[in-house]
Amino acid sequence: MTIEDWRRKIDEIDRKLVELLNERSKCAIEIGKIKRAQNLRVYDPEREQEILQRIKETNSGPLDSPGLQRLFERIIEECRHIERLEREKGNT
C-alpha cells in the first residue's frame, strides 16, 4: 500500500472513532440521568478502575497499556464532563 492508501485507512478509522466516541457519550448522558434521579455522584472511581482494568486485559497491542490507559482516562474525563453539563441543564 502507498502512504495515501494508509492515510485513507487512518481517515476511515478516525471517522469510526468519532462515531463510537459520540455513541459512548450518548450512553454517558443516559447514565448521568439515572445517576441524577438516584442522587448518585458523577464520579465513580471504582467503575473507572474497572474500565481501565478491562481495557488493559483486552489490549493486544501494539499500543502499550500505559498509552491506552492515558487515552481512556481522557475519554472518561470527557464523558464525566458531559454528564456534569447535562446535570447542570437539568437544574435550570
C-alpha positions, 0 to 999 in steps of 0.5 A: 500500500502507498502512504495515501492508501494508509492515510485513507485507512487512518481517515476511515478509522478516525471517522469510526472513532468519532462515531463510537466516541459520540455513541459512548457519550450518548450512553454517558448522558443516559447514565448521568440521568439515572445517576441524577434521579438516584442522587448518585455522584458523577464520579465513580472511581471504582467503575473507572478502575474497572474500565481501565482494568478491562481495557488493559486485559483486552489490549493486544497491542501494539499500543502499550497499556500505559498509552491506552490507559492515558487515552481512556482516562481522557475519554472518561474525563470527557464523558464525566464532563458531559454528564456534569453539563447535562446535570447542570441543564437539568437544574435550570 
